[in-house]
Amino acid sequence: AQKITQTQPGMFVQEKEAVTLDCTYDTSDPSYGLFWYKQPSSGEMIFLIYQGSYDQQNATEGRYSLNFQKARKSANLVISASQLGDSAMYFCAMRDLSGGGADGLTFGKGTHLIIQP
Amino acid sequence: DVKVTQSSRYLVKRTGEKVFLECVQDMDHENMFWYRQDPGLGLRLIYFSYDVKMKEKGDIPEGYSVSREKKERFSLILESASTNQTSMYLCASSMPGSFTDTQYFGPGTRLTVL
């Protein structure tokens, strides 16, 4: 069974500072994908970034980067130069890629990030 | 851009009512999913479908059923709504075989059962 752990229920960060949101995972599957989603107060889940278990380099998408440490089973999200609009819930998720068919995501419980001016 | 729409943003129903939550995607995705989201629990998978008329149970299927008669539409059905089904319901779709098989979500339906 897969499990995602996000140990920070809430975080307050000053605007323009960098933010690291923690995520650790547990799986016995050799091939898996890790995802981060942002959920603003409007409720929609917005896909941010993806990291495959066999990817050699850490994923980056604009101000988002993923600090992937496979041996430690961690996939922390780093947001550089935070903005007020980054205030939201952030979810780490994973799925097995070896099955070949459809499969749901396993989500963590989320981190509520608040950016302060 | 992928567009996933859900029929209602907010819904209030009474205990025992039959409830239909509709989800439509316009990107010809083969996979569709229903999740529920509760505070402190994150998102949990209810059902998913990888083809028309095909369905698979997720982690918490009890009290729910689904229907997928057309590729673009995936319905979640609460046969007899109960108060413990008060929750946020999120639909998602994905294309298998794409590089990341990323799931794209709709805006959610906040259901209250009285």
Interface residues (C-beta under 8 A of the other chain):
Chain A: I4 G33 F35 Y37 S42 G43 E44 M45 I46 F47 Y50 G52 F91 A93 R95 L97 G100 G101 A102 D103 G104 L105 F107 G108 K109 G110
Chain B: R9 E30 N31 F33 Y35 G40 L41 G42 L43 R44 L45 F48 S49 Y50 E56 G58 D59 M88 L90 A92 S94 P96 T100 D101 T102 Q103 Y104 F105 G106 P107 G108 R110
